Amino acid sequence: MTSTPTAPRTRKSPAERRDEIERAARELALEQGLAALTLRAVAARAGVVPGLVAHYVTGMDDLVAATFSAIVADELAEVHALVRREPAVARRIGALVDTVLHGGRDDVTLVWVQGWALGPANAALAAAVREQMDAWHTMIVELISDGVDAGAFVVDDAHAAAWHLLAMIDGLNAHSLVRWHDAPDRRDMTLRVVAALLGAETAAIASPITTEETA
């Protein structure tokens, strides 16, 4: 009997294996949150044995932290690009509100919320959360400072105003995960509060960017 030759197995490089594992972790986190990132779950998603995951990562705490950073940094880059599409400096704040409060980002919101919750028991994750919050704060400070320079905002401390705005966004998004007081006019109420914080009229910061564009 003549045996049928089998195709040779393709051996993946260490870099390819790491990319494969990291991609599986990101997919799992976006679907189920950071709490779902166990050794067995990531291995199952990547289609490998748990021992292979353990071989290519320094530890699950580090993988969770790296996964958080990758997801959140990607979102920040995307949001920054969307906001900068708005030519009117004052309206970039409105574009930010529209973009980050859009319900289509609940997957990333869950990653954020679990990052805060799991961070106290995971030093690497806590450091990653602080780093990404600093990056968001820096971006918002720039938007506010641009508005001040253009004469559109009256703000004495752009850093403090940015912290207020960031806390408001984080709180509202966290509430939305459990559909707490999901008022239909949440956008308008938020824009009014933000306008008052920045010493501007609501109409001056409202952005024409639609929810379809931010999906």
LOFI-41971 format. One line per 8 residues: number of its first residue (from 0); for each residue x, y, z of C-alpha. Coordinates in steps of 0.25 Angstrom, whole numbers, plus 5000, padded with zeros to 4 digits. Each point is the difference from the previous one (the first is absolute). Layout:
# LOFI-41971
NUM) X,Y,Z  ...
# end
This chain:
# LOFI-41971
0) 5000,5000,5000  5005,5014,4996  4999,5010,5011  4995,5014,4997  5011,5010,5004  4995,5010,5010  5003,5015,4999  5012,5005,5008
8) 4996,5007,5013  5004,5015,5000  5008,5004,5012  4996,5014,5004  5011,5009,5005  5000,5005,5015  4995,5014,4995  4989,4994,4992
16) 4996,4991,5012  5000,5012,5009  4992,5009,4991  4990,4988,4999  4998,4999,5015  4999,5016,5001  4990,5000,4990  4992,4989,5006
24) 5001,5008,5014  4995,5013,4993  4988,4993,4994  4996,4993,5012  5001,5013,5009  4991,5008,4990  4990,4989,5000  5000,4996,5015
32) 5009,5010,5007  5013,4999,5007  4995,4990,5010  4999,4990,4990  5015,4999,4997  5004,4987,5006  5011,4991,4996  4990,4990,4995
40) 4991,5010,4993  5010,5007,4992  5006,4987,4996  4987,4995,4995  4997,5012,4992  5014,5000,4994  4998,4985,4997  5013,4995,5008
48) 5003,4993,5013  5000,5008,5013  5015,4997,5001  5003,5007,4987  4994,5013,5005  5008,4998,5013  5012,4999,4992  4998,5013,4992
56) 4995,5009,5011  5008,5004,5012  4987,4999,5009  4985,5001,4999  5000,5014,5007  5010,5005,4990  4991,4995,4988  4988,5006,5007
64) 5007,5013,5001  5006,5000,4986  4986,4997,4994  4993,5011,5008  5011,5010,4994  4999,4995,4986  4984,5001,5000  5000,5014,5007
72) 5011,5006,4992  4994,4996,4987  4987,5006,5005  5007,5013,5003  5007,5001,4987  4986,4998,4993  4993,5010,5008  5011,5010,4999
80) 5000,4999,4985  4984,5001,4999  5001,5013,5009  5010,5006,4992  4992,4999,4988  4991,5011,5005  5006,5013,4995  4993,5009,5011
88) 5009,5000,5012  4989,5002,5010  4992,4989,4994  5011,4989,5001  4995,4999,5015  4986,4997,4995  5006,4990,4990  5007,4994,5012
96) 4987,4999,5008  4992,4994,4988  5011,4990,4997  5003,4994,5014  4985,5000,5005  4996,4992,4988  4995,4987,5004  5008,4992,4990
104) 5012,5001,5009  4994,4992,5011  5011,4989,4997  5011,5009,5003  4993,5007,5012  4999,4986,5006  5015,4998,4999  5002,5014,5007
112) 4990,4996,5011  5007,4987,5003  5014,5006,4999  4996,5009,5011  4994,4989,5008  5011,4990,4998  5012,5010,5001  5001,4999,5015
120) 5004,4985,4999  5008,5002,4988  5012,5010,5001  5003,4999,4985  4985,5003,4996  4999,5011,5010  5013,5007,4994  4994,4998,4986
128) 4986,5006,5004  5008,5012,5006  5008,5002,4987  4988,4999,4991  4992,5010,5009  5011,5010,4999  5000,4998,4985  4985,5003,5000
136) 5002,5012,5009  5011,5006,4991  4992,4999,4988  4988,5007,5007  5009,5011,5006  5005,5003,4985  4986,5001,4995  4996,5010,5012
144) 5013,5008,4998  4998,5001,4985  4986,5006,5003  5006,5009,5010  5010,5005,4991  4989,5002,4989  4992,5008,5010  4989,4990,5000
152) 5001,4996,5014  5003,5007,5013  5007,4990,5009  5010,5004,5011  5006,4985,5002  4999,4992,4987  5006,4988,5008  4989,5000,5011
160) 4989,5002,4989  5005,4988,4993  4999,4992,5012  4986,5004,5002  4996,4997,4986  5007,4986,5000  4994,4996,5014  4986,5004,4994
168) 5002,4992,4987  5005,4988,5008  4989,5000,5010  4989,5001,4989  5006,4989,4992  5001,4991,5012  4986,5003,5003  4996,4996,4986
176) 5005,4986,5002  4988,4997,5009  4991,5009,4993  4998,5009,5012  4992,5013,4997  5003,4999,4985  4993,5013,4997  4997,5003,4986
184) 5005,5014,5001  5013,4995,5007  5008,5007,4989  4994,5014,5001  5001,5000,5016  5014,4996,4999  5003,5011,4990  4994,5010,5008
192) 5008,4996,5012  5013,5000,4992  4997,5014,4994  4998,5006,5014  5013,4993,5004  5007,5007,4989  4993,5013,5000  4994,4998,4987
200) 4986,5000,4994  4994,4986,4997  4998,5003,4985  5015,5004,4999  5005,4986,5004  4989,4991,4994  5006,4992,4989  4993,4996,4987
208) 5007,4986,5000  4989,4990,5000  4999,4987,5008  5001,4992,4987  5014,5006,4997  5004,4996,5014  4995,4986,5000
# end
